[in-house]
Amino acid sequence: MKIDLETLKNAVSGTAAAFRCITDYQPAGGPGDKVFPPTYEGGKYATEKRIDPETGEIRQCVLLDSVQSQANRMEMALLEAHRAGEVRLPVMVTHFHQEELLKKFTVTSLDAPHRVADALFRDSLLNGKIFRKSEKGTILDRADVRNATGLFGLCPTALVFGLWDSTGPRGGLGAKFQRALVSEIVGYDAEPGKKTSSRIDPAQVMRGAGPLYVRKSKGNDVPDWTLNENSASTEKSEPKKLGKDGKPSEAIHGNVKPSITEGGFTLSKARQTTVLSLAVLRRFRFPLDGAADSDPDPDLVARTALAALGLAAGTLARVDTDLRSRCQLFAEQAPVWELLDRPGESPREFELNPKDALELLAKTISEVNKAGLPWEGEIELTPSPDLVELVQRSQKLASALGEGED
């Protein structure tokens, strides 16, 4: 079956607990090919034992994509659909394109770490006023599950993916909304492998050709290092060597000896589990025109739109499963959404492709407009002069220290 608007409304207004989509993958290189999970502090992988729901056996697993990373991917998928004109979403935008910046960039509420509550928006201007002191910005100060109308119109994805307004005037006491949409990808039967590295220098620069010194006077026609002691910077009256001991490798010249370290895993399969909680969405109330309480009809319209937004995000993100270098996955079956309704009964199953998901979302947005609920378009902010200067100083510092992006 396909999910149509009436089916979605009935699911949201009824007693169903959640929509669930479980998809199994193999590496794009085929079964048995090695994949590389993300690494965490200390270069460690997130491994753990889990119970296989099909066999009940305890199996060694590794996390391939976390809940937070999956949320970022789903939001980026929605942002791309918005930019392509396939759907119109409320999106906050701050453009850092000032002349004094070394690197120009744009931040939106769909890629900022704290969504609409991010400090980059907090310290930007809306119509000449600091955002959090503007009429739209104060919506965050009043938002809660009993009055989510303003936040729904300003940033509905915050109600789907969760929000903690910890950067605002109330600090840790700011509004909190739990995630309604949760997804992660886990590899089963994870066997650790080896990773090799080496480099052959085409110029065959030898270690003994050094030492290299830090150049005293840098210019556009010379490298930052020198072989001439007289041209070197000094440290305690001695020529300052490049890096630790002035080896050519400090300037990325020379061969790198082949080495073997721990790295990557082979898996029996990777499984993506995505759950959209309808129970979370039913807690939201959407009073209109400053009323103390809400009416059932607008509540249902807004909750249905949030459900369609979550389904679209979960569906669109499944199109691109190239997670990182050497970790591209390919689905073993078309994704199927299950509706968890009555305990003890088999879940109803639904097909939902990206095109249909966006059409369903567009229909719910039309219902939102008819109901008189807010649904902003793009809201453009301007970084405050202080924020621009902070970013400018940081960029200059990073450039001087030779730092790359994290």
Summary of the structure (lengths in Angstrom):
residues: 406
radius of gyration: 26.3
end to end distance: 44.0
largest distance: 83.0
contacts: 1214
relative contact order: 0.22
helix: 32%
strand: 29%
